[in-house]
């Protein structure tokens, strides 16, 4: 059986807050409406195995928040989208202009596993800041995952409300915060435990397809330098799309003894993109730095260590979901961002 919003109207509420499920009270022979009171709750965690109804529960909380006039923010599950959104939420949370909101992140464990090793700790720390500082400033978060693990336990500790749906085994059930004797591997989707009671979550009809990832801006034509661990391959790709007259692949010998005047363009001549590998640019670091003050610089298929060594920027650049097709881009007067390479010609 499914539970609708109309069903909640016929049952008394357990308290103030967002109405999202029916609570079974067999010993009292009655049903009540389960609520989430964000004035007394920090964050909420939803734990359940695949097919247990985690995503539906988040959609229902989203609909309940909208009914109550509360803004919501869906944190994307892709690497780049999760990184960008979580960092933006923390910046917004710390700004003087606060907007009460409910943030929702589905499949936390999957998001962290997709995140590159060198970015995972930073994403976890930033998310921990959102969970720890947010509630006092009107920003609450609902997380879902399949099970609590060593990688997620510290984040889950910031959630004082928990919905435990069907889990794989009794251990996962108990680790999620439910009583061991309540474990039932036959629970249907949307059924679970909340504050010690068995609940049946509303099946909302407001589900929408996931929003498409925000497109990454294309590499600008005024890019002056590119550091690439695959310089010849990249030079061929850009030559096919921008024209070979605009691309100059530099060898160590071409860089040796050169100064900025050697790469100047005369009036009417096409601006050239200078491409070399990290070691070649590092050998002429002073020249690289001087040229980089004039034009944007891109880093293709480079490690964060190579980026930091050449750019002198100690901050961690954002993760790249497709490092073969996306670069880090620095501007003389702006912070590092992503840029997409032109599509390869067939």
C-alpha positions as CSV (number, residue, x, y, z in Angstrom):
1,X,0.0,0.0,0.0
2,X,1.0,3.6,-0.6
3,X,0.6,6.6,1.7
4,X,-0.6,9.9,0.2
5,X,-0.6,13.4,1.5
6,X,-4.4,13.0,2.0
7,X,-3.7,10.2,4.4
8,X,-1.7,12.5,6.6
9,X,-4.7,14.9,6.9
10,X,-6.7,12.2,8.6
11,X,-4.1,11.4,11.3
12,X,-3.0,13.7,14.2
13,X,0.5,15.1,14.0
14,X,3.2,13.9,16.5
15,X,4.3,17.5,16.8
16,X,5.2,20.6,14.9
17,X,7.4,20.5,11.7
18,X,7.4,19.0,8.3
19,X,4.8,16.2,7.8
20,X,6.2,13.3,5.8
21,X,4.9,9.9,6.9
22,X,2.4,7.9,8.9
23,X,3.4,6.4,12.2
24,X,2.1,3.0,13.2
25,X,1.1,2.7,16.9
26,X,-0.3,-0.8,17.2
27,X,-0.3,-0.9,20.9
28,X,-2.4,2.3,20.9
29,X,-4.5,1.1,17.9
30,X,-4.0,4.4,16.1
31,X,-1.8,6.1,13.5
32,X,-0.3,9.5,13.7
33,X,1.6,11.8,11.3
34,X,5.4,11.7,11.7
35,X,7.0,15.2,11.6
36,X,10.5,16.7,11.3
37,X,10.8,19.8,13.5
38,X,13.8,21.7,12.2
39,X,13.6,24.1,15.2
40,X,14.8,21.2,17.5
41,X,16.5,19.0,14.9
42,X,19.9,19.7,13.3
43,X,20.1,17.4,10.3
44,X,18.5,14.1,9.2
45,X,20.0,10.9,8.0
46,X,18.2,8.3,5.8
47,X,19.8,4.8,5.7
48,X,18.7,2.0,3.6
49,X,19.8,-0.6,1.1
50,X,19.2,-0.3,-2.6
51,X,15.5,-0.2,-3.4
52,X,14.5,0.7,0.1
53,X,13.0,4.1,-0.8
54,X,15.9,6.5,0.2
55,X,15.4,8.7,-2.9
56,X,11.7,8.7,-2.5
57,X,12.1,9.8,1.2
58,X,14.3,12.8,0.1
59,X,11.7,13.8,-2.6
60,X,9.0,13.6,0.1
61,X,11.0,15.8,2.4
62,X,11.5,18.3,-0.5
63,X,7.8,18.4,-1.1
64,X,7.0,18.8,2.6
65,X,9.6,21.7,2.8
66,X,8.0,23.5,-0.2
67,X,4.5,23.1,1.4
68,X,5.9,24.8,4.5
69,X,7.4,27.6,2.5
70,X,11.0,26.5,3.1
71,X,13.6,26.7,0.3
72,X,15.4,23.5,-0.7
73,X,18.7,22.9,-2.5
74,X,19.5,19.6,-4.1
75,X,23.2,18.8,-4.0
76,X,24.1,16.9,-7.2
77,X,25.6,13.5,-6.9
78,X,28.2,14.0,-9.6
79,X,31.7,14.9,-8.5
80,X,31.9,18.4,-9.8
81,X,28.4,19.4,-8.9
82,X,28.7,18.1,-5.3
83,X,32.0,19.9,-4.8
84,X,30.7,23.2,-6.2
85,X,27.4,23.2,-4.5
86,X,28.7,22.2,-1.0
87,X,31.4,24.9,-1.2
88,X,28.8,27.5,-2.3
89,X,26.4,26.5,0.5
90,X,29.1,26.9,3.1
91,X,30.0,30.4,1.7
92,X,26.3,31.4,1.7
93,X,25.8,30.0,5.2
94,X,28.6,32.2,6.5
95,X,27.3,35.3,4.7
96,X,25.3,38.0,6.6
97,X,22.2,37.4,4.3
98,X,20.9,34.1,5.4
99,X,18.0,32.2,3.8
100,X,16.6,29.3,5.8
101,X,16.8,26.2,3.7
102,X,16.8,22.4,3.6
103,X,19.7,20.9,1.6
104,X,19.4,17.3,0.3
105,X,22.2,15.0,-0.7
106,X,21.4,11.5,-2.0
107,X,23.9,8.6,-2.0
108,X,26.5,10.3,0.2
109,X,28.7,7.1,0.2
110,X,28.6,7.0,-3.6
111,X,29.4,10.7,-3.9
112,X,32.5,10.3,-1.7
113,X,33.6,7.1,-3.5
114,X,33.5,9.0,-6.9
115,X,35.5,11.9,-5.6
116,X,39.3,11.7,-6.4
117,X,41.5,10.8,-3.4
118,X,43.2,14.2,-3.3
119,X,39.8,16.0,-3.1
120,X,37.8,13.6,-0.9
121,X,39.1,14.8,2.5
122,X,38.5,18.4,1.6
123,X,34.9,17.7,0.4
124,X,34.3,15.7,3.6
125,X,35.6,18.6,5.8
126,X,33.5,21.2,3.9
127,X,30.4,19.0,4.2
128,X,31.1,18.6,7.9
129,X,31.2,22.4,8.3
130,X,27.8,22.6,6.6
131,X,26.4,20.0,8.9
132,X,28.0,21.4,12.1
133,X,27.5,25.2,11.5
134,X,24.4,25.2,9.3
135,X,21.5,24.4,11.7
136,X,22.3,27.4,13.9
137,X,22.1,29.6,10.9
138,X,19.0,28.1,9.4
139,X,20.6,25.6,7.0
140,X,19.7,22.0,7.6
141,X,20.7,19.0,5.5
142,X,19.2,15.6,4.8
143,X,21.6,12.9,3.8
144,X,21.0,9.4,2.4
145,X,23.3,6.4,2.1
146,X,23.2,2.6,2.0
147,X,25.2,2.0,5.2
148,X,27.3,3.9,7.7
149,X,31.0,3.1,7.2
150,X,34.3,4.4,8.5
151,X,34.4,7.0,5.7
152,X,31.0,8.4,6.6
153,X,30.5,7.9,10.3
154,X,31.9,11.3,11.3
155,X,29.5,13.0,8.9
156,X,26.6,10.9,10.1
157,X,27.3,11.9,13.7
158,X,26.0,15.4,12.9
159,X,22.5,14.0,12.1
160,X,20.4,13.8,15.2
161,X,17.3,12.6,13.4
162,X,17.4,9.3,11.5
163,X,15.1,7.3,9.3
164,X,16.3,3.6,9.0
165,X,14.7,1.8,6.1
166,X,15.3,-1.8,5.0
167,X,19.0,-2.7,5.5
168,X,21.1,-5.6,4.3
169,X,21.6,-7.0,7.7
170,X,21.1,-6.5,11.4
171,X,24.6,-4.9,11.8
172,X,23.8,-2.1,9.3
173,X,20.4,-1.6,11.0
174,X,21.9,-1.2,14.4
175,X,24.8,0.9,13.2
176,X,22.3,3.3,11.7
177,X,20.8,3.9,15.1
178,X,17.8,1.6,15.2
179,X,17.1,-1.2,17.7
180,X,18.5,-4.6,16.7
181,X,15.3,-6.4,17.3
182,X,13.5,-4.1,14.9
183,X,15.5,-5.3,11.9
184,X,13.2,-6.7,9.2
185,X,14.7,-7.6,5.9
186,X,11.3,-7.9,4.3
187,X,10.3,-4.2,4.8
188,X,8.8,-2.8,1.6
189,X,10.1,0.4,0.1
190,X,9.2,3.5,2.1
191,X,8.8,1.6,5.4
192,X,11.3,2.1,8.2
193,X,12.0,3.3,11.7
194,X,12.0,6.9,12.9
195,X,12.4,7.9,16.6
196,X,11.6,4.3,17.6
197,X,8.3,4.0,15.6
198,X,7.6,2.2,12.4
199,X,6.6,4.7,9.7
200,X,5.3,4.6,6.2
201,X,6.6,7.5,4.1
202,X,4.4,9.4,1.7
203,X,4.9,8.5,-1.9
204,X,5.1,11.9,-3.5
205,X,4.0,12.6,-7.1
206,X,6.5,15.5,-7.5
207,X,9.5,13.5,-8.6
208,X,11.4,15.1,-11.4
209,X,14.3,14.0,-13.5
210,X,17.7,15.0,-12.1
211,X,18.8,18.4,-13.2
212,X,21.4,18.3,-16.0
213,X,24.9,19.2,-14.7
214,X,25.8,22.9,-15.2
215,X,27.8,23.1,-18.5
216,X,31.5,24.0,-18.1
217,X,32.6,27.1,-20.0
218,X,34.8,26.3,-23.0
219,X,38.5,27.1,-23.0
220,X,38.8,30.8,-24.1
221,X,40.5,31.6,-27.4
222,X,42.8,34.1,-25.6
223,X,44.4,31.3,-23.6
224,X,48.2,31.9,-23.8
225,X,49.8,28.9,-22.1
226,X,48.9,25.3,-21.6
227,X,50.7,22.9,-19.4
228,X,49.9,19.3,-20.5
229,X,51.3,15.9,-19.7
230,X,50.1,15.0,-23.2
231,X,51.3,18.0,-25.2
232,X,51.5,16.5,-28.7
233,X,48.0,14.9,-28.4
234,X,46.5,18.2,-27.1
235,X,48.3,20.2,-29.8
236,X,46.8,18.0,-32.5
237,X,43.3,18.3,-31.0
238,X,43.4,22.1,-30.7
239,X,44.9,22.4,-34.2
240,X,41.9,20.5,-35.6
241,X,39.5,22.9,-33.9
242,X,41.3,26.3,-33.7
243,X,43.6,25.9,-36.6
244,X,47.3,24.8,-36.7
245,X,48.5,28.4,-37.2
246,X,47.3,29.2,-33.7
247,X,49.0,26.4,-31.9
248,X,52.7,26.2,-31.0
249,X,54.0,23.0,-29.5
250,X,57.2,23.8,-27.6
251,X,60.1,21.5,-27.0
252,X,62.7,22.0,-24.2
253,X,65.2,23.3,-26.9
254,X,62.7,25.8,-28.1
255,X,62.3,27.1,-24.6
256,X,66.0,27.2,-23.7
257,X,67.4,30.6,-23.8
258,X,64.2,32.2,-25.0
259,X,62.6,35.3,-23.4
260,X,59.1,36.8,-23.7
261,X,60.0,38.6,-27.0
262,X,60.5,35.2,-28.7
263,X,56.8,34.5,-28.3
264,X,55.4,37.9,-29.1
265,X,53.1,38.2,-32.1
266,X,53.2,41.0,-34.6
267,X,50.3,43.1,-35.8
268,X,47.8,41.1,-37.8
269,X,49.3,37.8,-36.7
270,X,47.2,35.2,-35.0
271,X,47.5,34.9,-31.2
272,X,49.3,31.6,-30.5
273,X,48.7,29.1,-27.7
274,X,52.0,27.9,-26.3
275,X,51.9,24.2,-25.2
276,X,54.6,22.3,-23.3
277,X,54.9,19.6,-20.7
278,X,55.2,20.4,-17.0
279,X,59.0,19.7,-16.8
280,X,59.7,22.0,-19.7
281,X,57.8,24.8,-18.2
282,X,59.3,24.2,-14.8
283,X,62.8,24.5,-16.3
284,X,61.8,28.0,-17.5
285,X,59.6,28.9,-14.6
286,X,60.5,32.6,-14.6
287,X,59.5,32.8,-18.3
288,X,56.3,30.8,-17.6
289,X,55.3,33.2,-14.8
290,X,56.0,36.3,-16.8
291,X,53.9,35.0,-19.8
292,X,51.2,33.9,-17.4
293,X,50.7,37.5,-16.2
294,X,49.5,38.4,-19.7
295,X,47.1,35.6,-20.7
296,X,45.0,32.8,-19.1
297,X,46.9,29.6,-18.4
298,X,45.4,26.1,-18.7
299,X,46.6,22.9,-17.0
300,X,45.6,19.7,-18.9
301,X,45.9,16.2,-17.5
302,X,48.1,17.5,-14.7
303,X,48.2,16.4,-11.0
304,X,47.4,18.9,-8.3
305,X,51.1,18.8,-7.3
306,X,52.1,19.9,-10.8
307,X,49.5,22.6,-10.8
308,X,50.6,23.9,-7.4
309,X,54.3,23.8,-8.3
310,X,53.9,25.8,-11.5
311,X,51.1,28.2,-10.5
312,X,52.4,28.9,-7.0
313,X,48.8,28.6,-5.8
314,X,48.6,26.5,-2.7
315,X,44.8,26.1,-2.7
316,X,43.3,22.9,-4.0
317,X,41.9,23.3,-7.5
318,X,38.4,21.9,-8.1
319,X,38.0,18.2,-9.1
320,X,37.7,17.3,-12.7
321,X,35.3,14.6,-13.6
322,X,36.8,14.2,-17.1
323,X,40.4,15.3,-16.9
324,X,41.0,14.4,-20.5
325,X,38.4,16.9,-21.7
326,X,38.5,19.5,-18.9
327,X,41.3,21.7,-17.7
328,X,42.1,24.0,-14.8
329,X,42.2,27.6,-16.0
330,X,43.9,30.5,-14.2
331,X,43.5,34.1,-15.1
332,X,45.9,36.9,-14.2
333,X,43.3,38.5,-11.9
334,X,41.0,35.6,-11.0
335,X,41.0,32.3,-9.1
336,X,41.3,28.9,-10.7
337,X,38.2,27.5,-12.5
338,X,37.3,24.7,-14.9
339,X,37.2,25.0,-18.7
340,X,36.1,22.5,-21.3
341,X,38.4,21.7,-24.2
342,X,36.8,22.1,-27.7
343,X,35.1,18.9,-28.8
344,X,37.4,16.6,-30.9
345,X,36.7,16.6,-34.6
346,X,35.4,13.3,-36.0
